Amino acid sequence: MKTSRPGYPLPWPARLPALLLALAATQTVAAADGDARDSAEVARRYVAAHHPWQNLDTVITVDSLADGSPFLRCSQAAEAFLPAGQSVGRRTSVGVRCGGQPAWTLYVPVNVQAYAEVLVLRRTLPPRAALTRDDVAPARRDIAALGYGYLDALPAAGNWRLRQVVSAGTALSPLDLEPDALVHRGQSVMLVNENGGIRISQRGEALADAALGARVTVRNRDSGRQLDGVVKSADVVEVR
C-alpha cells in the first residue's frame, strides 16, 4: 500500500516551520474520550473508525510530535481527513486540520496492528511438498503486516502443494499454494457427460496429470476417441 510522507503545517507566519520538532518514537495515544482538540487523538479516532479490520483485536499507535509543539492541540475542535485517493491501511498519514486561531494543517502518521489466528507451518517444507492438515497449526499474527494475504483454513477441495520453500512458523499465504494433481496420467477415470438431463458414464484413461477443476485430455477406452474434460474429483472427469 502506498502511504504519504508525513507533511507539515501550512505556514502562518514564516517562523512556524522552524518550530516543528522531529517526530518522536511511536507511542500509544491515551487522550481522553471526546478530546477533539488533541491532534494525535483526532487522527487516532479517525483511523479507529475507518480501518478495514473492525471485527479484530487492533492496536492503534500514533507518531506523536514532541512535547511543546504548537500543533499538539487546536484552540477548537480539529478535523481529520485523508488526501484524495487514499484509504486507511496499516500505516496511514492522516491530515488534521485546525480552523482556530492560528489555523494549521498537520499530517500525522498512524499505525494499525490487527490480530487474528492464521495458519503457520509446523516445520520447514521444500518446494512442491504436498500439504496436509498435520503440517499446519493456528497462530496469532498481525495480519495487517501480511502483505500477501493469509490463510485461516486450508482449501476444502482438492490436494495442495507448496510453490516454494516455506520455513517453520511462517504464515501461509494463498500465493504459497498451488493445486496438486488429483488425476494422474494413465489413471482410469469415469467419463461423465450430462446433456438435457441425461447422464452418460463411460470408462476412460487420463492422458496427463491434472488438478481439481483443471482441464485434461482423456481417452474413451471403448472407442479410443480422445476428449477434453474437467476434473471433478479424484476419479471423475466431466466431458462435453
N, C-alpha and C positions, 0 to 999 in steps of 0.2 A: 504494500500500500504506500502511496506517496503521501508524505507529510510535509507541511510547510516549515521552513526555518523560523524559529521564534522571531517575531518582529519587534518593533519599538514604538513607543507612544508617539503620536503626532506632535510635532514641536509646537509649544505655545510661548514662553518666549524661547529664544535660541539657546539659553543656558540649560534647558531641561535635558537634552541628550547626555550631557556630562554627568547628570545626577543618577542616570540608570546604572545600577550596580550589576555585576556579573550574576548569572543565575546560580543559586546555591545548590547543594546536593538535593536530590529528590526527597521529599518528606511527605508524610500523610497529613492532609489538611483536617483540622478538627475544629473548624469555626462553628459557631452556634447556628442551630437551625434558624432559617429565616434571615440570616445576616446577608442581605442583598447589597451591602456596601463593600464587603470584603472581596477583592478581585479574584483571589485564588478560590474562595468558596463558591463564587458565582460560576467560575469555569468548571469546578468540580461537579456542581449540581447539574450543570448543562450536560456534561458527559454522562453522568449517572442516569439522566432521563432519556438519553438518545443512543447509548451504545447498543450493539446488537446481541448482547449476552444477558438479557434481562432476567432470564429464569435460572441463572447460575450464580454461584458464590463469586463475588468480584471484590477486588481490592483496587481502589482508585487513588492515585497519588498525583501530586501537582509539583512541578518545578517552581519553587517559590522565589520571589525577589528577596534580597537581603533585608533584614530589619532596617527601618529608616527610609526605605524607598517611598517616594511620594505617590507611588501607584499601587500601594497595598490596599488603600481604601478610597472610595469615592464619597463625595460630600452628599450624594443622594443615591438612590437605587441604581446599580450598574446593570448593564445589559450584555448578555453573552450572545455570540453569533459565530457562524462558520463562514470562511471565504467561499465565494461561489464555486460550485463544483466539488466541494469536499464533503466527506462524511466522517462520522466518528468511528475510530478504529482503535487499534492497540495503543498508538501514540498519535495524539491529535493536538494541533495548535489551535486553541480556542481564542477567538477575539473577545475582549472585554472592553466595552465602551462606556465611558463615564460622561454624562451630559451635564455635570455640575460645573462649579467654578473653582479651579480651572477645569476645562474639558480635556480628556485624553482618551487614547485608544491603545490597548496593550494586547499582545498575543502571548498567551500562557500555554506552555506545553503540559498536557495532561496524559497520564499513562493508565491503562487498564490491564489488569490481570483477571482472567476468567477461568475458574477451576471446574473441571469435570472429570469423570472417570473415562479413560480411553484404554485401548488395547496396546500393551507393550510386549516385546518378545522376551521370553524367559531365558533364551540362550541365543548366541550369535548363529545365524544361518547363512549359508552360501547362496550365490545366485542360482535360480531355478529350483531351489529346495521346495518340496511340497509343504504346504502349511496346514496344520491341523489345530484343533482347539486346545490340544495339550501344549502347543508351542507358545500360547499367548496367555496373558494374565491382565486383569484390570489394574490400573494405577491412576492416581490423581495427578493431573497435569494442567499447566496453564495453556489452555487451547488457543488463547489469543496469540501466543507465540508460535503456534504450529502453522506456519505459512502455507504448507502443502496439504492442509486438512488432516483429519484423523479418523480412526475407526473406533466405534464403541461396541461393535459386534462384527463377526465375520459374515460375509455374504451367505445367505441361507442356501442358495442353489449353486451347484457346480463344485468343481475342485479348483484350488488356487495355489499358485506358487509365487515365489519372490522374483522380481525382476533383477535385483541386485543384492549384494551382501547387506545384511541389516544386523547391527550389533545388539547384544543383550541390553534390555532396558529402554530401547528406542521405541517411541510411539509410532505405530504403523500408520501410514497414510495410504489413501487409495492408489497413489502413484507407485507404491511399493509392490502392488499385486497385479498379477495377470492371470487370466483363466488358464487352468491346466487342462490337458486333453482329457475328455470324458469318453471319447470314442477313439479307438486306435486302428491304424492301418492293418487290414487283414481280418479285422474282427467281424463276427457275424452279428448283424443288426436286423431289426424288424423295420421294413419299409412301409410307411403308413401314408395313405392318400385319402383325403376326405373331399368329396365333391357332391354338392347338393344333398347333404345329409347322409350320403352313402360312404361308408368307411371300408377301404380295401387294404388288407395287410398281406405282405409277402416277405420272404426271407431275402436278405441281401448281404453284401460284403462292403465294408468301408475301405476306400482306396487311399485314405490319408488319415492322419490324426486330426482331431477337431475338438474344440471346447464346446461347452453348453451354449446354444444359441448361434454357433458358427455354422457357416455353410461347408458342406463336404460332398465330394463325389462318391457315389456308391454304385455297385453293380448288382442288378437283379440276377439272382442265381438261377432262376428258371429260364429267362430269356437271354441273359448275357448283356442286356442293354445297360448302358451307363446313364445315371441320372444325377441331378443335383438336388440336394436336400438340406434340411436344417436339423441340427442335433437337438432333440427334445429331452433326452435322458441318456443314461449310460448304454442303452441298447435300442433306442428308438430314433429313427430319422424320418422326418416328415418330407415327402417328395411331392412335386406337382406334376 
